[in-house]
Amino acid sequence: MIRWGGLRREPFRIFFPLGICFSLLGVSHWLFYAIGVTHTYSGFYHATIQVGSYMACFVFGFLLTALPRFASAPPATTTELLTIIGLFMVQLLCVSWGRWIFAELCFIGLLVMLAIFAGRRFAGRSSSVGPPTEFVWILVSLLFGVSGTALLILGQLGVLGLWALAMGRPMVQQGFLLSIVMGVGGFMAPRLMGRGFPTVTPTLEEARRIRQRRTRLHMLAAVVLGSTFWMEQAGAMRVAYLVRALVVTAELAWTTQFYRPAKVADLYVRFVWISLWMIVAGLWLIVLVPAHRVALLHIVFLGGFSVMAFAVGTMVVLSHSGQAPLLRRPLWVLRLTGTMLAAALAFRLAADVLPHQFFALLGIAAACWIIAGMGWLMFVAPRLGQQPAADEFERLHAEAKQRLLNTTPVC
Ligand code: HEM
């Protein structure tokens, strides 16, 4: 059985299941309303839980586990971990009571904690290898998350006008997560998909130049992405989504070459590949049909972020429980979640085109999502407490890390 020290080293064991539980709450909101268990609904409640609790838990679980290993730095401390869990819980209570501003302050607290955590690990790292340049997007995601939430708070307090709400909301609900995908996904996805980069063994000076050039390009893309939230609040919806789609497509094409099929046939890798396509496709469809913006965003949320979370989550759980060989098989859990997420997305989209059945279809979509979430939880739950022998895991992990870091793209 895993001990507290093990949980500190691998916090995904806490945050992944917690994220699914949060999401069951956020999504069941529509099911309960559809079947008459509740008589009011709040889109803001749903959106806040889905992004600030469910998706954020996956982000935290992944980064709190991976960053110390990347930096060869110490794992999360008890204080860090308990503070973060505490903030997630208080945030949920505040959202449930409609105390939006307190919930938003908790979310800012969470992002600040993550920034401090990452800063400390990389400042005190014992490894000579710098973080991948794509990780500049993690910093950008924290900036979008904090400034978007601050805009929401100032808008709700009446300190700033309605424009602050209109700009803050997509900054948090899209900017924060899109940036995480471009940072973590931009680095991991091509390696999982078996992309053969043209590699060089650069001199130190060349390596420094390549890193600087790549970092500058990522930062330029981040500034342009940021400007799209300004355009959106100014009412230039179509232009905003056009530029957003262009930036995300160009960035993911550059880092992941998603336009080429994955070379690795494992189902979870296929899911990662599909999720990249769904993110790009969702954004472009909004450019074509802006009237259905919110429904089409669910192609990004369900087909993109959720499929990626389940795929990467399955990979992390199985590799850290000593069952990595299972990943080569077409796992029932991936088939189930894939089918149910596709069905949830289809019903969510159908709700927009069949307005008379709007809430009934939302309820069915929510039920499909709940089956996917519960199925995944049942699959991972018994494995969350399992660990391979310590030396065996460290050996495999060191090998995998070396393989990743030895690959230096030349452009
Ligand atoms: C299948 C289950 C889902 C259903 C039925 C559903 C339904 C809805 C509905 C009806 C809205 C509009 C709310 C309003 O009136 O403001 C909405 C908005 C939203 N949903 Fe979902 N949703 C589902 C899953 C998800 C998931 C998995 C995510 C995130 C990963 C998500 C994130 C959001 C966000 C961020 C918004 C706000 C979008 C905006 O207004 O810009 N939803 N959802």
Boltz pocket constraint, residues with backbone or C-beta under 6 A from the ligand:
constraints:
  - pocket:
      binder: B
      contacts: [[A, 27], [A, 30], [A, 42], [A, 43], [A, 44], [A, 46], [A, 47], [A, 48], [A, 50], [A, 51], [A, 55], [A, 170], [A, 173], [A, 294], [A, 297], [A, 298], [A, 301], [A, 302], [A, 305], [A, 306], [A, 344], [A, 345], [A, 348], [A, 361], [A, 362], [A, 363], [A, 365], [A, 366], [A, 369]]
      max_distance: 6.0
